[in-house]
Amino acid sequence: MNTQRTAAADKSSWIKGDRIAFFLIILVAMAYKSNDALSNPQFWAEDATVFFKEQFGTSLPQFFAPYAGYLHFVPRLVAWVASWAPVAKAPLIYNASAILLTTVAIVVTCRRMKPFVPVWIVALSFLAVPTSGEILGTITNAQWFLQFALAALCLTPFQPARGWMVWWRPLAVLLISLTGPFSIVLALITAGMLATAYLSRRIKVDPFNGALGEFATTRDWTALAALSIGAIVQAAIVMTEAPVKAESQQSLFTLLKITFGELVPVHAFGSTFLTATAWILLFSFIFGTLIFSKKIEGRSRFIVLGFSAFAAAEAFAPVRLRDFAPLYHFMLADRYFYLIKVVLWWAVWLSMTGLSRRSRWNATVATTALLCLVAVTNQQFLRRPAFVEFDWRSHAQKLEAPGSHTVPLNPQGWGVLIESKPAKIEHDR
């Protein structure tokens, strides 16, 4: 019996050590992809123009101050915590927090998706896809990684928790839900999946080998409750604060063709090498396989399809609600396509697993090879470009004096005007 306990303890220790090693690998990789965010910390765009500026000079957190029509709770939290430290350290705290948050989001997503898609494929899909770099190492854009963790916690089956995780998991879901408008989309997607599951049980038709019918019974309802609260709050803010944007005059079919036949390939692969019709047929084949193939495990298909619906809605939204002409340029608004370009590779891997007896192994090899090919052909888009040096420390010293101070920012051409108030002097009476 002692031998069994020792073996179990060794196994538990190994698993814990393995998780720590995996976390450190992702952390180093994200720090590398963020280039000089830690070695030459500078402010990036809204990191300074919104979060630093609005927190500067006040001790109260600005958690519920909307920007761009919705709440950014987590960046506001980082800005508030950073305000406790010297001003000169603010960019380093912001950037380090962003890298840590993105690492946690990736690790959580990998762990929750492990029963359905190999950890190696999930992790590589984050690290190898090309990006414009704007989402790396900045708290403004950490939300584009946090949304993965939010979806993973809400779409994957309930996992029993003990100790602090019992309350930490729904709290994390709530905070992320209050950090971006994607919580509204995810709540609608989840509600649709629950409604479909209910209908499946009523008509006794389940194309996912029973996974659809049991979807409601395997939910983490505390997480879904937290998601619902966050989505309702964000929806209220969006309806009252978001600027009115004219919808495109193109037909729905045309917009769908533009989104998934033209824009998604450009952002997912760095360029497009097929016609729009060919891309739509290819994507239809991949996702049609996930819907109808009985050879592929049903729960995996259903969860990846849930992620895919979430990603597709996010990619389609800017095309529907704004001028989409700039979206043809890879460097512009690439953040809207990060979710779909990552999830696409999960769907590719899963769709290959029903092709042969050694399907999982072959799918992993083939997907890894394709991801590496995309990475090699887009090497210039694997890391964020280096910051322009604006000597933040000298500007931080100037902020100690009362008056108006103009601070240049990255990306080049950005700047912010910050008002420093004189310190209050208390006179003896």
C-alpha positions as MATLAB code, in Angstrom:
seq = 'MNTQRTAAADKSSWIKGDRIAFFLIILVAMAYKSNDALSNPQFWAEDATVFFKEQFGTSLPQFFAPYAGYLHFVPRLVAWVASWAPVAKAPLIYNASAILLTTVAIVVTCRRMKPFVPVWIVALSFLAVPTSGEILGTITNAQWFLQFALAALCLTPFQPARGWMVWWRPLAVLLISLTGPFSIVLALITAGMLATAYLSRRIKVDPFNGALGEFATTRDWTALAALSIGAIVQAAIVMTEAPVKAESQQSLFTLLKITFGELVPVHAFGSTFLTATAWILLFSFIFGTLIFSKKIEGRSRFIVLGFSAFAAAEAFAPVRLRDFAPLYHFMLADRYFYLIKVVLWWAVWLSMTGLSRRSRWNATVATTALLCLVAVTNQQFLRRPAFVEFDWRSHAQKLEAPGSHTVPLNPQGWGVLIESKPAKIEHDR';
ca = [
       0.000    0.000    0.000;
       2.846    2.392    0.820;
       4.345    1.627   -2.571;
       1.045    2.539   -4.261;
       0.815    5.790   -2.325;
       4.391    6.672   -3.233;
       3.712    5.943   -6.906;
       0.550    8.065   -6.810;
       2.436   10.893   -5.101;
       5.218   10.719   -7.701;
       2.662   10.779  -10.503;
       0.860   13.761   -8.950;
       4.167   15.568   -8.505;
       5.134   14.809  -12.110;
       1.818   16.106  -13.413;
       2.196   19.293  -11.391;
       5.757   19.732  -12.593;
       4.666   19.085  -16.175;
       2.030   21.827  -15.915;
       4.555   24.293  -14.517;
       6.980   23.482  -17.332;
       4.241   23.946  -19.934;
       3.258   27.283  -18.388;
       6.868   28.486  -18.456;
       7.293   27.427  -22.087;
       4.216   29.402  -23.139;
       5.313   32.364  -20.999;
       8.757   32.486  -22.637;
       7.212   32.073  -26.092;
       4.759   34.941  -25.543;
       7.508   37.169  -24.129;
       9.589   36.405  -27.237;
       6.678   37.118  -29.569;
       6.108   40.413  -27.749;
       9.650   41.399  -28.742;
      11.073   44.144  -26.477;
       7.948   44.673  -24.370;
       9.981   43.814  -21.250;
      13.499   44.883  -22.254;
      12.380   48.275  -23.605;
       8.927   48.873  -22.087;
       6.936   51.589  -23.830;
       3.267   52.477  -23.804;
       1.116   51.272  -26.690;
      -1.811   53.362  -27.957;
      -4.825   53.034  -25.616;
      -2.604   51.664  -22.843;
      -1.687   55.322  -22.298;
      -4.405   57.351  -24.027;
      -7.174   55.621  -22.089;
      -6.081   53.388  -19.205;
      -3.016   55.246  -17.910;
      -4.399   58.738  -18.540;
      -7.762   58.094  -16.888;
      -6.174   56.372  -13.879;
      -3.340   58.899  -13.468;
      -3.790   61.198  -10.518;
      -6.692   59.323   -8.939;
      -6.673   56.605   -6.311;
     -10.103   55.238   -7.234;
     -10.215   52.439   -9.833;
     -11.994   53.234  -13.087;
     -13.434   49.734  -13.505;
     -16.792   50.773  -14.924;
     -15.704   53.632  -17.170;
     -16.581   52.532  -20.738;
     -14.334   53.069  -23.724;
     -15.258   52.441  -27.384;
     -18.759   51.583  -26.185;
     -17.984   48.768  -23.718;
     -16.185   47.955  -20.461;
     -12.516   46.943  -20.113;
     -12.406   45.644  -16.542;
      -9.106   43.730  -16.645;
      -7.031   46.541  -18.268;
      -8.565   48.976  -15.784;
      -7.565   46.628  -12.971;
      -3.969   46.508  -14.243;
      -3.899   50.303  -14.547;
      -5.166   50.677  -10.984;
      -2.601   48.257   -9.554;
       0.170   49.930  -11.580;
      -0.811   53.295  -10.078;
       0.545   52.058   -6.737;
       4.069   51.917   -8.207;
       6.303   54.764   -9.471;
       5.108   56.247  -12.770;
       8.364   55.274  -14.477;
       7.490   51.588  -13.947;
       4.006   51.813  -15.484;
       4.815   50.587  -19.033;
       6.763   47.619  -17.656;
       3.879   46.656  -15.353;
       1.364   47.021  -18.172;
       3.407   44.947  -20.639;
       4.385   42.253  -18.122;
       0.760   41.948  -17.029;
      -0.349   41.589  -20.653;
       2.169   38.813  -21.309;
       1.153   37.030  -18.108;
      -2.563   37.338  -18.906;
      -2.130   36.005  -22.435;
      -0.059   33.108  -21.117;
      -2.707   32.190  -18.544;
      -5.423   32.411  -21.204;
      -3.532   30.083  -23.553;
      -2.716   27.580  -20.799;
      -6.324   27.506  -19.561;
      -7.568   27.003  -23.108;
      -5.078   24.189  -23.737;
      -6.034   22.391  -20.520;
      -9.778   22.681  -21.108;
      -9.507   21.602  -24.758;
      -7.099   18.724  -24.044;
      -9.796   15.977  -24.143;
     -10.942   17.187  -27.581;
      -7.894   18.576  -29.425;
      -4.254   17.731  -28.568;
      -2.506   20.294  -26.399;
       0.286   20.466  -28.959;
      -2.097   21.525  -31.730;
      -3.920   24.068  -29.545;
      -0.676   25.638  -28.317;
       0.918   25.695  -31.767;
      -2.173   27.297  -33.264;
      -1.682   30.230  -30.890;
       2.047   30.541  -31.500;
       2.425   29.816  -35.226;
      -0.381   31.790  -36.878;
       0.670   35.152  -38.340;
      -0.504   38.329  -36.585;
      -0.064   42.032  -37.153;
       1.554   42.162  -33.697;
      -0.784   44.718  -32.134;
      -2.340   42.145  -29.790;
       0.998   41.078  -28.290;
       2.318   42.512  -25.024;
      -0.304   45.233  -24.493;
      -3.124   45.282  -21.950;
      -5.387   47.037  -24.451;
      -5.406   43.916  -26.608;
      -5.107   41.214  -23.941;
      -8.864   40.754  -24.343;
      -8.293   38.983  -27.674;
      -6.567   36.173  -25.751;
      -8.823   36.267  -22.698;
     -11.834   35.499  -24.895;
     -10.370   32.037  -25.596;
     -10.252   31.226  -21.883;
     -13.792   32.570  -21.460;
     -15.130   30.339  -24.235;
     -13.146   27.327  -23.007;
     -14.555   27.678  -19.487;
     -18.127   28.012  -20.766;
     -18.254   25.593  -23.711;
     -16.334   22.628  -22.329;
     -17.982   20.243  -19.835;
     -18.048   20.932  -16.121;
     -14.906   19.945  -14.253;
     -15.179   19.472  -10.468;
     -13.220   22.038   -8.499;
     -11.901   22.121   -4.978;
     -10.716   24.816   -2.644;
     -10.235   28.281   -4.067;
     -11.098   27.141   -7.624;
     -14.755   26.783   -6.602;
     -15.175   30.548   -6.465;
     -12.196   31.629   -8.581;
     -13.524   30.071  -11.804;
     -16.857   31.974  -11.945;
     -15.083   35.133  -10.750;
     -12.599   34.855  -13.623;
     -15.467   34.326  -16.067;
     -17.241   37.428  -14.748;
     -14.123   39.633  -14.958;
     -13.345   38.520  -18.507;
     -16.992   38.990  -19.484;
     -16.684   42.602  -18.323;
     -13.542   43.079  -20.445;
     -14.930   42.888  -23.961;
     -18.150   42.820  -25.984;
     -17.431   39.231  -27.066;
     -19.177   38.040  -23.893;
     -22.450   39.114  -25.528;
     -21.733   36.993  -28.602;
     -20.605   34.002  -26.529;
     -23.721   34.187  -24.350;
     -25.908   34.114  -27.469;
     -23.934   31.206  -28.940;
     -24.231   29.264  -25.669;
     -27.946   29.972  -25.440;
     -28.349   28.705  -29.004;
     -26.451   25.514  -28.174;
     -28.620   24.932  -25.105;
     -31.778   25.493  -27.146;
     -30.557   23.066  -29.803;
     -29.754   20.511  -27.093;
     -33.281   20.837  -25.709;
     -34.769   20.379  -29.174;
     -32.531   17.359  -29.767;
     -33.853   15.659  -26.659;
     -37.457   16.391  -27.633;
     -37.246   15.051  -31.185;
     -34.699   12.357  -30.279;
     -32.289   13.300  -33.078;
     -28.633   13.791  -32.191;
     -25.993   14.024  -34.973;
     -23.254   14.235  -32.337;
     -23.556   10.739  -30.903;
     -25.385   11.900  -27.783;
     -23.158   14.897  -27.029;
     -25.807   17.385  -28.134;
     -28.517   15.964  -25.917;
     -26.282   15.941  -22.838;
     -24.907   19.450  -23.395;
     -27.135   21.033  -20.754;
     -26.406   18.361  -18.150;
     -22.622   18.794  -18.459;
     -22.523   22.576  -18.080;
     -20.735   24.564  -15.403;
     -23.777   26.593  -14.456;
     -21.910   28.945  -12.122;
     -19.656   29.903  -15.044;
     -22.650   30.365  -17.332;
     -24.372   32.513  -14.706;
     -21.245   34.707  -14.479;
     -21.104   34.913  -18.293;
     -24.766   35.943  -18.416;
     -24.284   38.704  -15.850;
     -21.257   40.069  -17.681;
     -23.015   39.870  -21.054;
     -26.080   41.715  -19.744;
     -23.931   44.499  -18.277;
     -21.907   44.795  -21.491;
     -25.060   44.807  -23.606;
     -26.493   47.641  -21.503;
     -23.290   49.633  -21.977;
     -23.150   48.908  -25.719;
     -26.747   50.046  -26.229;
     -26.173   53.322  -24.395;
     -22.533   54.153  -25.147;
     -21.493   52.626  -28.465;
     -21.333   55.064  -31.396;
     -23.891   54.504  -34.109;
     -22.293   52.855  -37.148;
     -23.935   52.544  -40.497;
     -24.436   48.995  -41.664;
     -23.079   47.940  -45.027;
     -25.486   48.208  -47.959;
     -24.231   44.909  -49.416;
     -26.490   41.869  -49.263;
     -25.983   39.305  -46.508;
     -24.774   36.669  -48.988;
     -22.219   39.091  -50.464;
     -20.908   40.031  -47.024;
     -20.567   36.381  -46.032;
     -18.641   35.667  -49.236;
     -16.355   38.653  -48.636;
     -15.761   37.672  -45.002;
     -15.008   33.983  -45.408;
     -13.890   33.873  -49.027;
     -11.639   36.933  -49.054;
     -10.870   38.459  -45.646;
     -10.435   35.360  -43.461;
      -7.868   33.762  -45.826;
      -5.826   36.968  -45.961;
      -5.616   37.183  -42.181;
      -5.311   33.449  -41.512;
      -2.539   32.770  -44.021;
      -1.001   36.195  -44.658;
      -2.266   36.090  -48.251;
      -4.939   34.412  -50.342;
      -3.977   31.853  -52.965;
      -7.420   30.488  -53.897;
     -10.548   32.099  -55.260;
     -13.284   33.162  -52.866;
     -15.504   30.324  -54.079;
     -12.728   27.774  -53.525;
     -12.143   28.984  -49.971;
     -15.847   28.784  -49.142;
     -16.029   25.250  -50.548;
     -12.966   24.232  -48.520;
     -14.352   25.690  -45.285;
     -17.743   24.114  -46.015;
     -16.081   20.718  -46.415;
     -14.151   21.074  -43.119;
     -17.128   22.152  -41.047;
     -19.551   19.897  -42.888;
     -17.331   16.998  -41.866;
     -17.575   18.110  -38.231;
     -21.357   18.191  -38.438;
     -22.035   14.932  -40.231;
     -19.085   12.580  -39.715;
     -20.021    9.755  -37.343;
     -16.413    8.540  -37.251;
     -15.320   11.566  -35.202;
     -16.109   11.749  -31.490;
     -19.354   13.691  -31.081;
     -18.493   15.876  -28.098;
     -15.278   17.082  -29.733;
     -17.161   17.994  -32.902;
     -19.840   19.878  -31.007;
     -17.431   21.904  -28.870;
     -15.173   22.850  -31.784;
     -18.261   23.858  -33.760;
     -19.320   26.047  -30.815;
     -15.923   27.759  -30.891;
     -16.200   28.077  -34.677;
     -19.600   29.769  -34.448;
     -18.173   32.190  -31.883;
     -15.174   32.911  -34.143;
     -17.288   33.309  -37.271;
     -19.616   35.802  -35.575;
     -16.645   37.845  -34.353;
     -15.046   37.914  -37.812;
     -18.319   38.861  -39.498;
     -19.238   41.695  -37.106;
     -16.719   44.321  -38.350;
     -17.607   43.512  -41.971;
     -21.290   44.056  -41.235;
     -20.937   47.179  -39.102;
     -18.095   49.188  -40.625;
     -16.253   50.014  -43.825;
     -14.535   46.713  -44.552;
     -12.208   47.969  -47.307;
      -9.240   48.458  -44.901;
      -9.682   44.868  -43.639;
      -8.130   43.573  -46.863;
      -4.810   44.856  -45.524;
      -3.322   42.268  -43.188;
      -1.874   44.876  -40.804;
      -5.208   46.605  -40.191;
      -7.757   45.303  -37.669;
      -6.176   41.833  -37.691;
      -7.339   41.417  -34.084;
     -10.899   40.688  -35.262;
      -9.632   37.582  -37.073;
      -7.313   36.131  -34.429;
     -10.006   33.924  -32.908;
     -11.043   32.373  -36.211;
      -7.490   31.869  -37.480;
      -6.646   29.875  -34.314;
      -9.880   27.880  -34.079;
      -9.675   27.033  -37.773;
      -6.687   24.788  -37.086;
      -8.595   22.901  -34.377;
     -11.300   22.230  -36.951;
      -8.715   21.150  -39.539;
      -7.148   18.665  -37.111;
     -10.494   17.280  -35.981;
     -11.852   16.890  -39.514;
      -8.791   14.759  -40.412;
      -9.229   12.326  -37.534;
     -11.957   10.308  -39.279;
      -9.958    9.554  -42.407;
      -7.960    6.468  -41.367;
      -7.287    3.957  -38.585;
      -4.283    5.988  -37.407;
      -6.289    9.133  -37.889;
      -5.275   11.053  -34.752;
      -1.569   10.544  -35.361;
      -1.833   11.370  -39.057;
      -4.010   14.407  -38.333;
      -1.514   15.705  -35.777;
       1.421   15.295  -38.170;
      -0.426   16.867  -41.094;
      -1.803   19.803  -39.080;
       1.593   20.461  -37.498;
       3.233   20.458  -40.923;
       0.649   22.879  -42.315;
       0.979   25.199  -39.311;
       4.761   25.204  -39.655;
       4.429   25.959  -43.368;
       2.191   28.941  -42.618;
       4.644   30.126  -39.948;
       7.689   29.799  -42.227;
       6.011   31.710  -45.039;
       4.986   34.494  -42.632;
       8.078   34.816  -40.438;
       7.810   38.606  -40.391;
       4.381   38.291  -38.756;
       5.279   35.967  -35.877;
       6.580   38.729  -33.557;
       5.435   42.220  -32.814;
       7.692   44.894  -34.349;
      10.121   46.518  -31.902;
       8.975   49.594  -30.014;
      10.184   53.035  -31.040;
      12.228   54.461  -28.155;
      10.534   57.540  -26.693;
      12.475   57.654  -23.394;
       9.515   57.119  -21.097;
      11.588   57.734  -17.963;
      12.225   61.362  -18.899;
       8.509   61.876  -19.565;
       7.682   60.203  -16.248;
       9.887   62.735  -14.441;
       8.083   65.614  -16.174;
       4.745   64.248  -15.032;
       5.804   64.895  -11.455;
       5.542   68.626  -12.135;
       2.090   70.247  -12.465;
       0.906   71.222  -15.918;
       0.122   69.722  -19.298;
       2.525   67.186  -20.749;
       2.481   65.675  -24.238;
       3.871   62.149  -24.364;
       4.657   60.369  -27.677;
       3.539   56.747  -27.921;
       3.815   53.581  -29.931;
       2.766   53.006  -32.646;
       4.649   55.966  -34.062;
       2.396   58.952  -34.614;
       0.357   58.401  -31.467;
       0.565   60.719  -28.471;
      -1.322   61.654  -25.332;
      -1.826   64.888  -23.404;
      -1.717   64.271  -19.658;
      -2.619   66.825  -17.005;
      -0.553   66.700  -13.810;
      -2.236   68.334  -10.855;
      -0.194   70.149   -8.193;
       0.293   68.233   -4.975;
      -1.943   69.253   -2.101;
      -0.093   71.100    0.653;
      -1.449   70.882    4.175;
      -0.755   73.951    6.380;
      -0.437   73.718   10.120;
      -3.127   75.582   11.921;
];
